[in-house]
Amino acid sequence: MSLTHTFGLLTKPDQQWEAIRKDSESVARLYTGHVLLLALIPAVAGFFGTSQVGWQIGDGQVTRLSISSALSLSVLFYAAMLAGIFILGKFIDFFAATYGVADQTPRGITMAAYTATPMFLIGIIAIYPSIWVVMLAGLVAIAYAVYLLYEGLPILMKIPEDRGFMFATAVLTVGLVMFVALLAISVVIWSMGIGPVYVT
């Protein structure tokens, strides 16, 4: 059912969030049927785009990553996405009692996984890594993910919209903090010699 939900979120998000709530997927099923598959899209596209296609700034020459460098960075990116969904989901479950969620069923990872769907799907654009195209597509995907968060959280958690709005804002804040932390960790990893290796 996970991939059905994936496409439903793009066409009828309200109905799909209701269907997701009724399904009550386990974390293992959610990861195997949704997260592990969709997270491969940006990882594989990024590997191909950076190692085979390359990118250029202005009229400069095309820059690519070496195969080994692109592979290691893609694997790290894939692992970071899987871990990020899990950690953000646990934060959502932690906040649930604060915002009056009566249902004790943990749904945080479900919320995080399906909210990230647009960013997974738009990751296909990385197969042709034009900086401006990737940035524009990324902004569109992030905007739709934020919309899914604010629209879906009250439905999935079955709480009033006003509390859902505050809850979603708290989740969004945590997500931004995690993103900044990921950037900091990337700098540390690069300093350890796992940074990009460029070829021309």
C-alpha positions in Angstrom: 0.0 0.0 0.0 2.9 2.4 0.6 3.5 3.3 -3.1 -0.2 3.8 -3.6 -0.1 6.4 -0.8 2.9 8.0 -2.4 1.1 8.9 -5.5 -2.2 9.7 -3.7 -0.4 12.3 -1.6 0.4 14.2 -4.9 -3.2 14.2 -6.1 -5.6 14.0 -3.1 -3.5 14.6 0.0 -6.5 14.9 2.5 -8.0 11.6 1.5 -4.6 9.9 1.4 -3.7 11.0 4.9 -7.0 9.5 6.1 -6.1 6.2 4.3 -2.6 6.3 5.8 -4.1 6.7 9.3 -6.4 3.7 8.8 -3.5 1.5 7.5 -1.3 1.8 10.6 1.8 0.4 8.9 4.6 -0.9 11.0 8.0 0.9 10.8 9.5 -2.1 9.1 6.8 -2.2 6.5 7.0 1.5 6.0 10.7 1.4 5.4 10.7 -1.6 3.1 7.7 -0.4 1.1 8.3 3.3 0.9 11.4 4.9 2.5 14.2 2.4 1.3 12.8 2.5 -2.3 12.1 6.2 -2.7 15.3 7.4 -1.0 17.2 5.5 -3.7 15.9 8.0 -6.3 18.0 11.1 -5.2 20.9 8.9 -4.2 21.2 7.0 -7.5 20.3 10.1 -9.6 22.9 12.1 -7.7 25.6 9.4 -8.3 24.9 9.3 -12.0 24.6 13.0 -12.4 27.8 14.0 -10.6 30.0 11.2 -11.9 28.7 10.8 -15.5 27.0 14.1 -16.6 28.7 16.7 -14.4 27.9 20.3 -14.0 29.3 23.7 -15.0 29.1 27.2 -13.8 28.6 29.8 -16.5 30.9 29.0 -19.5 33.4 27.1 -17.4 34.4 23.6 -18.1 32.3 20.6 -17.0 33.1 19.3 -13.5 32.5 15.7 -12.4 33.2 13.6 -9.3 35.3 10.5 -9.5 33.3 7.2 -9.5 34.5 6.3 -6.0 33.9 9.8 -4.6 30.4 10.0 -6.1 29.6 6.5 -4.8 30.8 7.1 -1.2 28.9 10.5 -1.0 25.8 8.9 -2.5 25.9 6.1 0.1 26.4 8.6 2.9 23.5 10.8 1.6 21.3 7.7 1.4 22.1 6.7 5.0 21.5 10.3 6.1 18.0 10.3 4.6 17.1 7.0 6.2 18.4 8.1 9.6 16.9 11.6 9.3 13.4 10.2 8.7 13.7 7.9 11.8 15.1 10.7 14.0 12.5 13.2 12.9 9.7 10.6 13.4 10.9 10.0 17.0 10.8 13.7 17.7 7.2 13.9 16.4 6.2 11.0 18.7 8.0 12.8 21.6 6.0 16.0 21.0 2.7 14.2 20.6 1.7 14.3 24.2 2.5 18.0 24.5 0.0 18.8 21.7 -2.7 16.6 23.1 -2.6 13.6 20.9 -4.8 11.1 22.6 -4.0 8.1 20.4 -1.0 6.3 21.8 -0.1 4.7 18.6 3.3 6.1 17.5 2.8 7.7 14.0 5.8 10.0 13.9 7.9 8.0 11.5 4.9 7.6 9.2 4.4 11.3 9.3 8.1 12.1 8.5 8.3 9.4 5.8 5.3 10.5 3.8 6.0 14.2 4.3 9.4 13.7 2.7 7.8 12.1 -0.4 8.0 15.1 -2.7 11.7 15.6 -1.9 12.4 11.9 -2.7 10.6 12.1 -6.0 12.1 15.4 -7.2 15.5 13.9 -6.5 15.4 12.4 -10.0 16.3 15.9 -11.3 19.8 15.3 -9.9 20.5 13.1 -12.9 21.2 16.3 -14.8 22.8 18.5 -12.1 22.2 22.0 -13.4 22.6 24.1 -10.2 19.7 26.4 -10.9 17.3 23.7 -12.0 18.1 21.6 -9.0 17.7 24.6 -6.7 14.3 25.6 -8.2 13.0 22.0 -8.2 14.3 21.6 -4.6 12.4 24.7 -3.5 9.2 23.4 -5.1 9.6 20.0 -3.4 10.3 21.6 0.0 7.2 23.8 -0.3 5.0 20.9 -1.1 6.5 18.8 1.7 5.7 21.7 4.2 2.2 21.8 2.8 1.8 18.0 3.4 3.1 18.5 6.9 0.6 21.2 7.9 -2.2 19.5 6.0 -1.6 16.0 7.2 -0.5 16.3 10.8 -3.9 17.1 12.2 -5.5 14.3 10.2 -2.9 11.7 11.0 -2.7 12.6 14.7 -6.5 13.3 14.9 -6.1 16.7 16.7 -7.8 20.1 16.1 -6.3 22.2 13.3 -5.1 25.0 15.6 -3.1 22.5 17.7 -2.0 20.8 14.5 -0.6 24.1 13.2 1.5 24.6 16.3 2.6 21.0 16.3 3.6 21.2 12.6 5.5 24.4 13.2 7.5 22.7 16.0 8.3 19.7 13.7 9.4 22.1 10.9 11.7 23.9 13.4 13.3 20.5 14.4 13.7 19.6 10.7 15.5 22.9 10.0 17.8 22.3 13.0 18.5 18.8 11.8 19.4 20.2 8.3 21.9 22.6 9.8 23.4 19.8 11.9 23.7 17.7 8.8 25.6 20.4 7.1 28.0 20.7 10.0 28.5 16.9 10.1 29.2 17.0 6.3 32.0 19.5 6.9 33.5 17.3 9.6 33.3 14.2 7.3 34.9 16.1 4.5 37.8 17.2 6.8 38.4 13.5 7.5 39.2 12.9 3.8 35.8 11.6 2.6 35.1 14.8 0.7 34.4 15.1 -3.1 37.2 14.3 -5.5 36.8 16.2 -8.8 37.8 15.1 -12.2 37.6 17.1 -15.5 
